[in-house]
Amino acid sequence: MRYLEAGKKHTVRFTLNGRVVEGDGEPRLLLSDFLRQTLGAFGTHVGCEHGSCGACTIQVDGKAVRSCLLYAVQVEGKTLNTVESLATPDGLNDLQAAMQKHHGLQCGFCTPGILMSLTQLRADEPDADEARIRDVLSGHICRCTGYDGIVKAALDVFGKV
């Protein structure tokens, strides 16, 4: 592990949504802030800054994590995916389209984090049932939807509808 001097900026380099990126930041700079302020990845939202709300959820090396609980320097050399990685040039992916179809979003603030957690759930547990989907969603605060549309969208994509 390298020693990082406080107050001094360090270059951080990693793969973001399929392309290598780098930027400078102090060792104490949160990953969520680095993504938004340094790299312009505005799809990663910042809510509570305590890891409770789930709005800042991204994937680091294929695992859903709260970017407000990591420092940018901790992801050196890793592979990160944000909500921007989900759509294709042809349009929304099937989970995003299902969220639209089932009215699983309103203000959209929580949606990127929810999509990233459900994307991991789908990869890890493609046969997840409603109880498991609701368990994963319990780590996300959504004040607008009441979760019903989100659950219906996930069940649709998981082939449970």
FENUR-V260918 format. One record per helix or strand of 2 or more residues. SS is the DSSP state (H for helix, E for strand). FROM is the first residue (numbers start at 1). LEN is the number of residues. If there is no record, write none. Layout:
# FENUR-V260918
ss = (SS SS)
from = (FROM FROM)
len = (LEN LEN)
This chain:
# FENUR-V260918
ss = (E E H E E H H E H H H H H)
from = (9 19 31 57 63 67 72 79 83 94 111 130 148)
len = (8 8 8 4 4 3 4 3 3 8 14 8 10)
